[in-house]
Amino acid sequence: MPKSFLVVQRGNDIGAKVLIKHGQTSLGRNPDNDIVVNEVAVSRYHALLRFNERTGEVSIMDLGSTNGVTVNNTEIKSGIPYALRQRDTIFVGRAVFNLQIRPDNYDTPAVPSADDDTEHTLRFNAPIAAPAEPTRQFFTQA
């Protein structure tokens, strides 16, 4: 089953990953939402995310919020599900999220160990060329 999550781009928890659960995930300011966004511009029950793990499809629906939901600079209509794609940017009030969808077999790329660092560093030890002849600047005295 694919995994779907939002990465916080603007707000108190920048960089945090928020998992979108299978089925419905509620988003809003009220504490009983699945994703709580403590922003004054976010309604108590602002939006609903739907994630189908079988197909990997994700959609969002504005629940009649005061300030709406915008996806990639397009304000979506209230009450109508809007299909999302990988890396879509979602604006909810002043909060900004980036959608990430990962397939089952997705493996996080390995970070090179410190032992490999010397090999990479050697490639960047190119000689530094002498600076070009300085340009002349003319100043007038007043």
C-alpha positions in Angstrom: 0.0 0.0 0.0 1.4 3.4 -0.9 2.0 6.0 1.8 0.7 9.5 1.6 1.8 12.4 3.8 1.9 16.2 3.9 5.1 18.1 4.6 4.6 21.4 6.4 6.1 24.2 4.3 4.8 27.2 6.4 3.7 27.3 10.0 5.0 26.3 13.4 6.3 22.8 12.4 8.2 23.5 9.2 9.5 20.3 7.7 7.2 18.0 9.8 5.6 15.1 8.0 1.9 14.6 8.7 0.6 11.1 7.7 -2.7 11.0 5.7 -4.5 7.9 6.9 -6.4 5.5 4.6 -10.0 6.7 4.1 -10.7 10.2 5.4 -8.5 12.6 7.3 -10.0 15.8 8.7 -8.0 19.0 8.8 -8.9 22.1 10.9 -8.3 24.2 14.0 -10.6 22.1 16.3 -8.6 19.7 18.5 -10.7 16.7 17.4 -9.4 16.9 13.8 -6.9 14.3 12.5 -4.6 17.2 11.4 -4.9 20.2 13.8 -3.7 23.5 12.3 -3.5 26.2 15.0 -4.0 29.2 12.7 -6.6 31.9 13.1 -7.3 31.8 9.3 -8.2 28.1 9.5 -11.8 27.1 10.2 -12.6 24.6 13.0 -13.4 22.0 10.4 -11.7 23.3 7.3 -11.1 20.5 4.8 -11.2 16.7 4.3 -8.5 14.6 2.7 -9.4 11.3 1.1 -6.7 8.7 0.5 -7.3 5.4 -1.4 -4.3 3.2 -0.5 -5.3 0.7 -3.2 -5.0 3.2 -6.0 -2.8 5.8 -4.3 -5.3 8.6 -5.2 -5.6 11.5 -2.9 -8.2 14.2 -3.0 -9.1 17.3 -0.8 -12.5 18.9 -0.2 -13.2 22.3 1.3 -15.8 21.9 4.0 -17.2 25.4 3.5 -14.4 27.2 5.3 -14.2 30.9 5.6 -10.8 31.3 3.8 -11.0 28.4 1.4 -8.4 25.9 0.2 -6.0 26.6 -2.6 -4.0 24.0 -4.5 -1.2 25.2 -6.7 -2.6 28.8 -6.9 -6.1 27.4 -7.8 -8.8 28.0 -5.3 -11.0 24.9 -5.1 -14.8 24.9 -4.9 -16.4 24.1 -1.5 -18.0 20.7 -1.2 -16.4 19.3 -4.4 -13.5 16.8 -4.1 -10.4 18.0 -5.9 -7.9 15.3 -7.1 -4.3 15.9 -5.9 -1.0 14.9 -7.5 2.4 14.2 -6.1 4.1 17.4 -4.9 1.0 19.6 -5.1 1.2 22.6 -2.8 -1.9 23.1 -0.5 -2.7 26.4 1.1 -5.0 26.2 4.1 -5.3 29.6 5.8 -1.7 30.7 6.2 -0.5 27.1 6.5 1.2 25.6 3.5 1.6 21.9 2.9 3.3 19.8 0.1 1.8 16.5 -0.8 4.1 13.4 -1.0 2.9 10.0 -2.2 5.3 7.1 -1.9 4.8 3.6 -3.4 5.2 0.4 -1.3 8.6 -0.4 -2.7 9.9 3.2 -2.1 13.1 3.0 -0.3 14.8 6.1 1.2 18.0 6.8 -0.6 21.0 5.8 1.5 23.1 8.6 2.9 26.8 8.0 2.1 28.9 7.1 5.1 31.7 9.2 6.4 34.2 6.7 4.8 32.9 7.6 1.4 33.4 11.3 2.1 37.1 11.5 1.2 36.3 10.1 -2.3 33.7 12.9 -2.9 35.9 15.5 -1.4 38.9 14.7 -3.7 36.7 15.5 -6.7 36.2 19.0 -5.5 39.8 19.8 -4.8 40.4 21.3 -8.2 43.1 24.0 -8.5 41.8 27.5 -8.1 42.4 29.7 -11.1 44.1 33.0 -10.6 41.6 35.9 -10.5 41.0 37.8 -13.7 42.6 41.2 -14.1 40.7 43.6 -12.1 38.4 45.9 -14.0 39.1 49.6 -13.7 36.6 51.8 -12.2 36.5 55.6 -12.7 35.4 57.9 -10.0 34.7 61.5 -10.4 35.5 63.8 -7.5 32.9 66.4 -6.7 
